[in-house]
Amino acid sequence: APTLGRSTPFSIELRATPSWTMPGATIAPAQLSELHNTALGLFYAIDGNWSLGFELRQETFFQEFDGRNAFGLPVRWEQQPNFTSYGLALRYESGQENPLRPFAQLAGGANRGGYVGRALFGGKLALNNSVSLMLAAEVSSLLFWHQGSAFTANKLGLHYGLSFGW
């Protein structure tokens, strides 16, 4: 179902995604990818309010976890690796006929470190029938395992960018 006069139900989003780890990171990544803290999304409007999307992100998660070294001694690791995360998103957006449209989004995905869950709340400001500005806050959690134990790495994020519909 096309929205705001668009001819198709598709949109693509490009967002900057700076984030803050919880707890705060005590180390920095060894290096950052060229597209660090960016997200690219492709969304399909199911109806006037609901959209289903696929997202690709470049991000880091600060990981703290415990285990044992080769000698059986307890060790605590800290790292902040770069991840390329993939996921599916379900978004509810209200006020399709209004220029200012709040939205809520739940997403799940994965990267080489583990599984990622996300909740995103924000708004879009339509500049015309095809282009919208976006601003949102996000909570993300990475579930990962080490030596048979599960751990989580959490962060808060701020998203800003553009959405293009056609």
C-alpha positions as CSV (number, residue, x, y, z in Angstrom):
1,A,0.0,0.0,0.0
2,P,1.8,3.2,-1.2
3,T,1.9,6.1,1.3
4,L,2.0,9.9,1.0
5,G,1.3,9.7,-2.8
6,R,4.2,7.3,-3.5
7,S,3.7,4.9,-6.4
8,T,5.2,1.8,-4.6
9,P,5.3,0.5,-1.1
10,F,9.1,0.4,-0.9
11,S,11.5,2.7,0.9
12,I,15.2,2.7,1.5
13,E,16.8,4.3,4.6
14,L,20.4,5.5,5.3
15,R,21.1,6.3,8.9
16,A,24.0,7.3,11.1
17,T,23.8,5.3,14.3
18,P,26.2,6.6,17.1
19,S,25.9,4.5,20.3
20,W,26.9,4.4,23.9
21,T,27.6,1.1,25.6
22,M,26.1,0.0,28.9
23,P,28.3,-0.3,30.9
24,G,30.7,2.2,29.4
25,A,33.5,0.8,27.3
26,T,36.9,0.6,29.0
27,I,38.7,-0.1,25.7
28,A,38.3,1.2,22.1
29,P,38.1,-1.0,19.0
30,A,41.5,-1.9,17.5
31,Q,40.2,-0.2,14.4
32,L,37.0,1.0,13.0
33,S,35.4,0.0,9.7
34,E,34.9,2.7,7.0
35,L,31.1,2.6,7.5
36,H,31.2,2.5,11.3
37,N,27.9,3.3,13.0
38,T,25.8,3.3,9.8
39,A,22.7,1.4,8.9
40,L,21.0,0.7,5.6
41,G,17.4,-0.5,5.5
42,L,14.9,-1.6,2.9
43,F,11.3,-1.5,4.0
44,Y,8.0,-2.7,2.4
45,A,4.8,-1.0,3.6
46,I,2.3,-3.9,4.3
47,D,-0.5,-1.4,4.9
48,G,-0.9,2.2,6.0
49,N,0.8,1.7,9.3
50,W,2.9,-1.5,9.3
51,S,6.2,-2.1,7.4
52,L,8.5,-5.0,7.2
53,G,12.2,-4.4,6.6
54,F,15.7,-5.8,6.2
55,E,18.6,-3.9,7.8
56,L,22.3,-4.1,7.3
57,R,24.5,-2.4,9.9
58,Q,28.2,-1.8,10.6
59,E,28.7,-1.5,14.4
60,T,30.6,-2.4,17.5
61,F,29.5,-3.9,20.8
62,F,31.6,-3.7,24.0
63,Q,31.8,-7.2,25.3
64,E,32.9,-8.3,28.9
65,F,32.9,-11.9,29.7
66,D,34.5,-14.5,32.0
67,G,36.0,-17.8,31.4
68,R,39.0,-19.9,32.0
69,N,42.4,-19.9,30.2
70,A,44.3,-22.9,28.9
71,F,45.6,-23.6,32.5
72,G,42.1,-23.5,34.0
73,L,42.6,-20.2,35.7
74,P,39.7,-17.6,35.7
75,V,40.1,-14.8,33.2
76,R,38.0,-11.8,32.3
77,W,38.0,-10.6,28.7
78,E,37.1,-7.2,27.3
79,Q,36.8,-6.5,23.6
80,Q,35.0,-4.2,21.2
81,P,34.9,-6.0,17.8
82,N,33.5,-4.6,14.6
83,F,30.4,-6.4,13.4
84,T,28.3,-6.4,10.2
85,S,24.8,-7.1,11.5
86,Y,21.9,-8.3,9.5
87,G,18.3,-8.3,10.6
88,L,14.6,-8.1,10.1
89,A,12.5,-5.3,11.4
90,L,8.8,-4.8,12.0
91,R,7.7,-1.1,12.3
92,Y,4.5,0.6,13.2
93,E,4.2,4.1,11.9
94,S,1.2,6.3,12.6
95,G,-0.2,9.3,10.8
96,Q,0.7,8.4,7.2
97,E,-1.0,11.4,5.8
98,N,0.8,13.8,8.2
99,P,4.2,15.2,7.6
100,L,5.4,14.3,11.1
101,R,5.0,10.6,11.8
102,P,6.0,8.8,15.0
103,F,7.1,5.2,14.8
104,A,8.1,2.2,16.9
105,Q,10.2,-0.7,15.6
106,L,11.2,-4.1,16.9
107,A,14.1,-6.0,15.2
108,G,16.0,-9.2,15.5
109,G,19.1,-10.3,13.7
110,A,22.6,-11.7,13.9
111,N,26.3,-11.1,13.3
112,R,29.4,-13.2,13.7
113,G,29.3,-12.5,17.5
114,G,25.8,-13.7,18.2
115,Y,22.1,-12.6,18.1
116,V,20.9,-9.0,18.3
117,G,17.6,-7.7,19.6
118,R,16.6,-4.1,19.1
119,A,13.8,-1.6,20.0
120,L,13.7,1.7,18.2
121,F,11.4,4.7,18.9
122,G,11.4,7.9,16.8
123,G,9.8,10.0,14.1
124,K,10.0,10.8,10.5
125,L,9.4,14.3,9.0
126,A,8.3,14.1,5.3
127,L,10.0,16.8,3.2
128,N,7.9,15.7,0.2
129,N,6.2,12.5,-1.2
130,S,9.6,10.7,-1.5
131,V,12.0,12.0,1.2
132,S,11.8,12.0,4.9
133,L,14.2,13.0,7.7
134,M,14.5,10.5,10.5
135,L,15.4,10.8,14.2
136,A,15.1,7.9,16.7
137,A,16.5,6.4,19.9
138,E,17.3,2.7,20.2
139,V,18.2,0.0,22.7
140,S,20.2,-2.9,21.4
141,S,21.4,-6.1,23.0
142,L,23.9,-8.7,21.7
143,L,23.5,-12.2,23.1
144,F,26.7,-14.2,22.8
145,W,28.4,-17.3,24.2
146,H,31.8,-18.1,25.5
147,Q,32.9,-21.5,26.8
148,G,29.2,-22.6,27.1
149,S,28.0,-19.5,29.1
150,A,25.7,-16.8,27.7
151,F,26.5,-13.1,28.0
152,T,25.0,-9.9,26.8
153,A,26.4,-6.6,25.5
154,N,24.0,-3.7,25.6
155,K,24.0,-0.2,24.1
156,L,21.9,2.9,23.6
157,G,21.8,4.5,20.1
158,L,20.8,7.7,18.4
159,H,19.7,7.3,14.8
160,Y,19.4,10.1,12.3
161,G,19.2,10.0,8.5
162,L,17.1,9.9,5.4
163,S,14.3,7.7,4.1
164,F,13.6,7.6,0.3
165,G,10.3,6.2,-1.0
166,W,9.5,5.5,-4.6
